[in-house]
Amino acid sequence: RTWRVSPNVFPPGPPARPIIGNILHFKTRGAWTYLTELKDEYGTILHISNILVLNTLEAIEDLLDKRATVYSSRPFFTVVSELMGLGQSIPLLPYGTEWRELRKMAHAALSTSATQKYHTTQEDLSALLNVALLNDPANFFSHIRLAAGRIVFAITYGLSANTTDREALKRCPSWVPFQREAAYGKMMIETLVSAPFDHVKRSMARRKTFGCFRVYTQLNGF
């Protein structure tokens, strides 16, 4: 968890150099061994390079389990969360009531018992994957990506996929390359999410429902 408060409230930790902090103290491999060694000098909870380190299972359970509502949120990624518009997805949504409701919804449709009704769809799409691999083995990875996409679209929206396609940041001008890429990514993501969802709503309006995740969540008030 990143700290953005006064240094006076930091747990103890090794002194840091200006600008580079403690980066020279870390090994290129097995950095956790260095952090474990610091436990003897600074205790089970220490601060290094603007990071809070929990050095025992007891400390981890105390903060991340017993006090999960305080410490179990997620870091905020400006480009992915805000510029690309993915901040409302389960992996990036801050811990809280909305995240818990989404997690509950996902569990209702993706639990061990719930996924049994997707077996027929998975078997059909697996057969298509095998045919594609036999006919065109050179494009192995493209076939795998397409099969994964087909399963997600079929189970979530009842659609089929046919092809595979490949803070200071916010204040940067729009002509900066990554801003254009982020805007394009946001447009692609909105298309990917909105178009299938609109298809489900049109189908429901025509009373043509099917066994997909979005219909389940709509019918159950999510």
N, C-alpha and C positions, 0 to 999 in steps of 0.2 A: 504494500500500500504506500503510495507517495504522500509525503508530508509537505504541507504548504503553510505551516504556522511558524511562530517564533522559535529560533533555535533553543531558547531557554527551556522549552518543554520537551525537547528530544530526549530519548533514553541515552545512556552512555554509549560511547563508541570510539573507535580510533580517530586521531586527528586527521583532518583532510587538508590537502593542498589547494590553493586557489585554482579555480577553473576546472582542473582535472580531478579534483576530489581524491578518492581512494583507488582510482582505476589501476594504478601501478602495483597495488598490493595484491590484486587478484591474479591467480594463475590462469594460463590460457586453457587449461583443462582441469576439471575437478575443483571449481571455485568454491564449492560447498565445504571442502575440507578446510579452507582458510576461515570460513565463517564459523565452523565448528570449533576451531582452535580459539577463536575470539571469545567463546563462551566462558572459558576459565578466567579471563581478565575482566570482561564487561558484563557477565551475567547472561541469563537465558533470553532476555529481550535487549537488543542493541540496535543502534542506528548507524548506518554507514552509507555513504553516497546517496543521501536523500531516500533511503529505503529502510523500512522497519524489518528486522530479521528476528524470527521466532526460532529459537534453537532447541526447544524440547517439545515433545508430544503434548505434555501438560499445558504449555503455553499456547500451543496451537488450538487445543480443544477448548481452553478457557476463553480465548478471544474469538475464534472463528466458528465455534460450535455453540457454546453456552451464550455468547453475546453476538450471535450471527446478525441480528438486526442492526448492529452498530458497525461491524467490521467486514461484512460479507458482500459489500457492493463491488462494482466493477470499475476499472479505470475508464476514463472518458477519452475516446480517440476522435480528435477533431475531424480529420478527413473522412474516416469511415462512418462515424456516428452522425455528424452534422452535414458536412459538405456532400456526402453521398446518400444521406437520408436513411441510414440503417439504424439510427439510434433507438427505434422502437422494436427492434428484433430481440428475441429472448437472450441471445448471447451478449448483447451490448446494453440492454435495458438495466438501469440502476435497480438494485435490490429494493423491494418494497411491495405494496399491495398489488400494483399492476403486474409486476413480474411474477408474483405468486399465483395470480389468476391465470396468467398465460401458461405457467408451468403445470398447473392443475389441468388446464385444457389439453395440453400436449400429452400429459400422462393418460388422460381419459381415452385418447385415440391411439396412443403408441405403447400402451402397457402390453405385457406378455399375452394376456387374454384377448385384448382388443386387436392385436396384430394378426390373429388367426384368420380373420375374415379377409386379409390381404393375400393369403397364400396362393389363391388361384391366379390373381393378377401377377404375382411374382413368378409363378411357374410359366405363365404365358410369355412374359417378357424375357425370362431366362431362355426359353426355346428360341425366341427371335435372336437373342444374343448368340446362341450356339450356331444358328444358321449364318449369321453375319461373320462369325469367326471362321467357319468352314469355307465360305465363299471368298472372303477377303482377309486372310490372316495377317497381312502386312500392316493393316490399320488396327491392330489389336487395341491400342490405348483409346482410340476414337470410339471403337465399339463399346469399350467398358464405360467410358464417359456417357455415351448415349444411353446405355442400359440403365445407368444410375439415374440419369435425368428422366428417363421414361417412368421408372418406378416412382420417383418423387411426384411427377406431374400426374400420373394415373391415380395414385393413392390420395394425393392432396386435393386435386381439382377434377379428376375424372377426364383428363386430357391426355393426348398422346404427343410425344416429341419425335421429330423425324430427322433432325440434324444436330450437329454439335458445333458450337461457336466459342470461340475463345473470348491554438489561440492566435499566434502570429500567423499561423497558416490561414486562418479565416480572413485576416486583414490584407493578405497578399492580393495584388490586382488580378483581374480576371484573365489577363493575357499571360500570366505565369503558366508554364506547361502543365503542372500538376493540377491547377485549378480547372483547366479545360478537360483533363482526364477525369477529374472527380465529377465534373458536371455531366460528362458523357456517361460515366459509371452510374450516376444517380438516375439519368434518363433510362438507361438499360434496365436498372433494377426496378424502377417504377413500372416499366413495360412488362417485365417478367412477373411482377406481383399483381399489378392491376388488371392486365388483360385476362389471365385465368380466373381471377376473382369475379370480374364482370361477366365472364362466361357462365360461372356458377349461378350468379344472380339471375341472368336471363333464363337459364334452364329452370330454376326454381319458379320464376314467374310463369313459365309455360307448364308448370307442374310436371316437369320432366326431371325427376331427381334420380340420383345414382349414389352408390356407396362410396363416397369420398369424404375426406376429412373436413373440408369446408362446409359441406352440407350438414355433417354431424354437428359442427360447432354452431352453425346458424340456427339449426332446429333446437339446440339446447341453450340458446340465449347468450352465447359467447360473442 
